[in-house]
Amino acid sequence: MVNNILPIIYGPTAVGKTSLALQLTQKQPSDIISADSRQIYRDLNIGTGKDLPSGSRFIKKKLPSSLALLKCHWGYWQLPGGPRIWLLDLISPRQKFNAVKWSQAAGWLVKNALQAGRRAIIVGGSAFYIKVLIDGISDFNGQSQTDWRQRQAWEKLPLSALQQKLKKRWLKRWQELNDSDRQNKRRLIRSLEIAKTQRRHLPLKRKKFIDKSIIIRGIGLFSDWEMIKKLIRLRIAQRLESGLLPEISKLFEQGYDWTMPGLNSLAYREWKDFFTGQASLKETVSLWQRDEIAYARRQRLWFRNDDRFHWFNAKKLKIAQINDYLQPL
């Protein structure tokens, strides 16, 4: 086994996470593990920004027996002369997935990479996925199933209404949430679900996904906020030029529709009114830009006070700094 240090590259959209990950793979065999809740979907390529280099090949593998319940498309993308990238194209846009399922897969990959003498690198901007992987999650022992109808009703409410509901139903939980969680509809809804089923009164166990011997070395990337917004707008323009609208049209031809989880994700859901004739191209692009920038703003709040993460200015970053940071103490 190589050393037990696990690099986790995190930061807002367009800050340069993937570029840094690829640099870290140049000196030793490595597995990049994508922590992106949108790139798990097959057939959603341009809007999610998979941007795989020409010549990349998907290598299909048998799903490990310990992960059989995930019911996902298992394998990795082999980059030409480079590393393997895991946890892209896991599921159909029709399927639901979550941070626990992703963490089960990521934890298995980390363990097996280290046992095989490969470096494992987590890279992505889905903060809750990373949080569950490294800290685990309360295990309610499957005492009730998610009420999807209730969840959909809550998802239609504004953020302020969810905040008020949680304060009223479970004040202690509201007080425990950090500022980022309080601005996150998904976290608020999950807390409301727990409150609704009374599971908060039951003894909790913490489900873990990685071995406690693994040392987390979080690499937080930041940049000038105005530059981030500029890069987001540029990236959106590039994705339109690359054929996002034909990609969405093809999804409909394949039988997908707006009710499916994949098309309800960022970069796709904004186009519903455009395709139904209720919004112009300009209005839709403006909405997409606004939503991407709002997402990046929320991303900046995560892990700021987490001692396992060290923050680096992406514009001034030197790979030697990162290599030094990843050395065993």
PATORDREN-633850 format. One record per residue (C-alpha): residue number from 1; residue in one letter; y, x, z negated. Coordinates in steps of 0.5 Angstrom, whole numbers, plus 2048, in hexadecimal, padded with zeros to 3 digits. Last residue first. Layout:
<recs>
- NUM/A/Y/X/Z
...
</recs>
This chain:
<recs>
- 329/L/81D/809/7EF
- 328/P/819/807/7F6
- 327/Q/81D/808/7FC
- 326/L/820/802/7FF
- 325/Y/827/803/7FD
- 324/D/827/80A/801
- 323/N/824/807/807
- 322/I/82A/802/807
- 321/Q/82F/807/806
- 320/A/82C/80B/80C
- 319/I/82C/805/810
- 318/K/834/805/810
- 317/L/838/7FE/80F
- 316/K/83F/7FE/810
- 315/K/840/7F8/814
- 314/A/83A/7F5/810
- 313/N/83D/7F6/809
- 312/F/838/7F7/804
- 311/W/836/7F3/7FE
- 310/H/830/7F4/7F9
- 309/F/82B/7EF/7F7
- 308/R/826/7EF/7F2
- 307/D/82C/7EE/7ED
- 306/D/82D/7E7/7EF
- 305/N/834/7E5/7EE
- 304/R/836/7E4/7F6
- 303/F/82F/7E2/7F7
- 302/W/831/7DC/7FB
- 301/L/839/7DA/7FC
- 300/R/83A/7DD/803
- 299/Q/834/7D9/806
- 298/R/839/7D3/804
- 297/R/83E/7D5/808
- 296/A/839/7D7/80E
- 295/Y/837/7D0/80E
- 294/A/83E/7CD/80E
- 293/I/83F/7D2/814
- 292/E/839/7CF/818
- 291/D/83B/7C8/816
- 290/R/842/7C9/819
- 289/Q/840/7CD/81F
- 288/W/83B/7C7/821
- 287/L/840/7C2/820
- 286/S/845/7C5/825
- 285/V/840/7C6/82A
- 284/T/83E/7BF/829
- 283/E/845/7BD/82A
- 282/K/846/7C1/830
- 281/L/840/7BF/833
- 280/S/842/7B7/832
- 279/A/83F/7B3/82D
- 278/Q/83C/7AC/82D
- 277/G/838/7AD/834
- 276/T/831/7AD/831
- 275/F/830/7B4/832
- 274/F/837/7B6/82F
- 273/D/836/7B2/829
- 272/K/82F/7B5/828
- 271/W/832/7BC/829
- 270/E/834/7BE/822
- 269/R/82D/7BD/820
- 268/Y/82B/7C3/824
- 267/A/82F/7C9/821
- 266/L/82D/7C7/81A
- 265/S/826/7C4/819
- 264/N/825/7BC/81B
- 263/L/821/7BE/821
- 262/G/81C/7C2/81D
- 261/P/81B/7BD/818
- 260/M/819/7B7/81D
- 259/T/81E/7B1/81D
- 258/W/822/7B4/823
- 257/D/81C/7B3/828
- 256/Y/816/7B8/82B
- 255/G/812/7B5/831
- 254/Q/811/7BC/835
- 253/E/817/7B9/839
- 252/F/81B/7B8/833
- 251/L/81A/7C0/832
- 250/K/81C/7C1/839
- 249/S/823/7BE/838
- 248/I/824/7C2/832
- 247/E/822/7C9/836
- 246/P/827/7C6/83C
- 245/L/82D/7C6/837
- 244/L/82B/7CC/833
- 243/G/82B/7D0/83A
- 242/S/82D/7D7/839
- 241/E/835/7D6/83A
- 240/L/834/7D1/834
- 239/R/831/7D6/830
- 238/Q/837/7DB/832
- 237/A/83C/7D6/830
- 236/I/839/7D5/829
- 235/R/838/7DC/828
- 234/L/840/7DD/829
- 233/R/842/7D8/825
- 232/I/83D/7DB/81F
- 231/L/840/7E2/820
- 230/K/847/7DF/820
- 229/K/845/7DC/819
- 228/I/842/7E2/816
- 227/M/848/7E6/818
- 226/E/84D/7E2/815
- 225/W/848/7E2/80F
- 224/D/849/7EA/80F
- 223/S/841/7EC/80E
- 222/F/83C/7EC/809
- 221/L/834/7EE/809
- 220/G/830/7ED/803
- 219/I/82A/7F2/802
- 218/G/825/7F0/7FD
- 217/R/821/7F5/7FA
- 216/I/81B/7F1/7F7
- 215/I/816/7F5/7F3
- 214/I/80F/7F3/7F4
- 213/S/80B/7F3/7EE
- 212/K/80C/7EC/7EC
- 211/D/807/7EA/7F2
- 210/I/80B/7E5/7F7
- 209/F/80A/7DE/7F7
- 208/K/80B/7DB/7F0
- 207/K/80A/7D4/7EE
- 206/R/80E/7D3/7E7
- 205/K/80A/7CE/7E3
- 204/L/80E/7C8/7E0
- 203/P/80D/7C3/7DA
- 202/L/80E/7BC/7DC
- 201/H/815/7B9/7DA
- 200/R/818/7BB/7E1
- 199/R/813/7B7/7E4
- 198/Q/816/7B1/7E3
- 197/T/815/7AE/7EA
- 196/K/81C/7AD/7EC
- 195/A/81F/7B3/7E8
- 194/I/81A/7B8/7ED
- 193/E/81D/7B4/7F3
- 192/L/824/7B5/7F1
- 191/S/823/7BC/7F0
- 190/R/820/7BD/7F7
- 189/I/826/7B9/7F9
- 188/L/82B/7BE/7F6
- 187/R/827/7C4/7F9
- 186/R/827/7C1/800
- 185/K/82F/7BF/7FF
- 184/N/831/7C6/7FE
- 183/Q/838/7C6/7FB
- 182/R/835/7C6/7F4
- 181/D/830/7CB/7F5
- 180/S/836/7D0/7F7
- 179/D/83A/7CF/7F1
- 178/N/834/7D0/7EC
- 177/L/82F/7CA/7EA
- 176/E/82E/7CA/7E2
- 175/Q/833/7C5/7E1
- 174/W/830/7C0/7E6
- 173/R/829/7C1/7E3
- 172/K/82C/7BF/7DC
- 171/L/830/7B9/7DF
- 170/W/82A/7B6/7E2
- 169/R/82B/7AF/7E4
- 168/K/832/7AE/7E4
- 167/K/834/7B5/7E6
- 166/L/82F/7B5/7EC
- 165/K/832/7AF/7EE
- 164/Q/839/7B1/7EE
- 163/Q/837/7B8/7F2
- 162/L/833/7B4/7F7
- 161/A/839/7AF/7F8
- 160/S/83E/7B5/7F9
- 159/L/839/7B8/7FE
- 158/P/83A/7B2/803
- 157/L/834/7AE/803
- 156/K/82F/7AD/809
- 155/E/82A/7B2/806
- 154/W/829/7AE/801
- 153/A/827/7A8/805
- 152/Q/822/7AD/809
- 151/R/81F/7B0/802
- 150/Q/81E/7A8/800
- 149/R/81A/7A7/806
- 148/W/816/7AE/805
- 147/D/814/7AC/7FE
- 146/T/811/7B3/7FD
- 145/Q/80A/7B3/7FA
- 144/S/809/7B3/7F2
- 143/Q/805/7B7/7ED
- 142/G/804/7BD/7F2
- 141/N/803/7C2/7EC
- 140/F/80B/7C2/7EB
- 139/D/80B/7C9/7EC
- 138/S/812/7CC/7EB
- 137/I/814/7D1/7F0
- 136/G/813/7D8/7F1
- 135/D/818/7DD/7F0
- 134/I/818/7E2/7F6
- 133/L/815/7DD/7FB
- 132/V/819/7D7/7F9
- 131/K/81F/7DB/7F9
- 130/I/81E/7DD/800
- 129/Y/81C/7D6/803
- 128/F/822/7D4/7FF
- 127/A/827/7D9/802
- 126/S/825/7D7/80A
- 125/G/829/7DD/80D
- 124/G/824/7E2/80F
- 123/V/820/7E8/80E
- 122/I/81A/7EA/80A
- 121/I/817/7F1/80B
- 120/A/810/7F3/80A
- 119/R/80E/7FA/80B
- 118/R/807/7FC/80D
- 117/G/802/7FF/809
- 116/A/7FD/7FA/80B
- 115/Q/7FD/7F8/803
- 114/L/805/7F7/804
- 113/A/804/7F3/80A
- 112/N/7FF/7EF/807
- 111/K/803/7ED/801
- 110/V/809/7EC/805
- 109/L/806/7E7/80A
- 108/W/802/7E3/804
- 107/G/809/7E2/801
- 106/A/80C/7E0/807
- 105/A/807/7DB/809
- 104/Q/808/7D8/802
- 103/S/80F/7D8/802
- 102/W/810/7D4/808
- 101/K/80B/7CF/805
- 100/V/810/7CF/7FF
- 99/A/816/7CF/803
- 98/N/815/7C9/807
- 97/F/811/7C6/80D
- 96/K/811/7C0/811
- 95/Q/80E/7BF/818
- 94/R/811/7BC/81E
- 93/P/814/7C2/820
- 92/S/80E/7C6/821
- 91/I/80C/7CB/81C
- 90/L/80C/7D2/81B
- 89/D/810/7D5/820
- 88/L/813/7DB/81D
- 87/L/80F/7DD/816
- 86/W/80E/7E4/818
- 85/I/811/7E9/81C
- 84/R/80D/7F0/81D
- 83/P/811/7F6/81E
- 82/G/813/7FA/824
- 81/G/810/7FD/82B
- 80/P/811/7F7/82E
- 79/L/812/7F1/829
- 78/Q/80B/7EE/827
- 77/W/80D/7E7/825
- 76/Y/808/7E5/81F
- 75/G/802/7E0/81E
- 74/W/801/7D9/81B
- 73/H/803/7D2/81D
- 72/C/803/7CE/817
- 71/K/7FE/7C9/813
- 70/L/801/7CC/80C
- 69/L/7FB/7C9/809
- 68/A/7F7/7CF/80C
- 67/L/7FB/7D4/808
- 66/S/7F5/7D7/804
- 65/S/7F1/7D7/80A
- 64/P/7F5/7DC/80E
- 63/L/7F8/7D8/815
- 62/K/7F4/7DC/81B
- 61/K/7F9/7E0/81E
- 60/K/7FD/7DF/825
- 59/I/801/7E5/827
- 58/F/808/7E3/82A
- 57/R/80A/7E8/82F
- 56/S/811/7EB/830
- 55/G/813/7EE/837
- 54/S/81A/7EC/837
- 53/P/81D/7EC/830
- 52/L/81C/7E6/82B
- 51/D/823/7E2/82A
- 50/K/820/7DE/825
- 49/G/827/7DA/825
- 48/T/826/7D4/822
- 47/G/829/7D0/828
- 46/I/826/7D4/82D
- 45/N/81F/7D4/82A
- 44/L/81D/7CD/828
- 43/D/816/7CC/82C
- 42/R/812/7CE/825
- 41/Y/816/7CD/81F
- 40/I/815/7D2/819
- 39/Q/81C/7D5/81C
- 38/R/820/7D0/818
- 37/S/81E/7D1/811
- 36/D/81F/7D9/812
- 35/A/81C/7DE/80E
- 34/S/819/7E2/813
- 33/I/814/7E7/811
- 32/I/814/7EE/814
- 31/D/80E/7F2/814
- 30/S/80F/7F9/814
- 29/P/80B/800/816
- 28/Q/810/805/814
- 27/K/816/809/816
- 26/Q/819/804/81B
- 25/T/818/7FE/817
- 24/L/81F/7FE/813
- 23/Q/823/7FE/819
- 22/L/81F/7F8/81B
- 21/A/821/7F4/815
- 20/L/829/7F7/815
- 19/S/829/7F3/81C
- 18/T/826/7ED/819
- 17/K/82B/7EC/814
- 16/G/831/7ED/818
- 15/V/837/7E9/815
- 14/A/836/7E3/81A
- 13/T/834/7DE/815
- 12/P/835/7E0/80E
- 11/G/831/7E5/80A
- 10/Y/82A/7E7/808
- 9/I/826/7ED/809
- 8/I/820/7ED/804
- 7/P/81D/7F4/803
- 6/L/816/7F4/7FF
- 5/I/814/7FA/7FB
- 4/N/80D/7FB/7F9
- 3/N/80C/802/7FC
- 2/V/807/802/802
- 1/M/800/800/800
</recs>
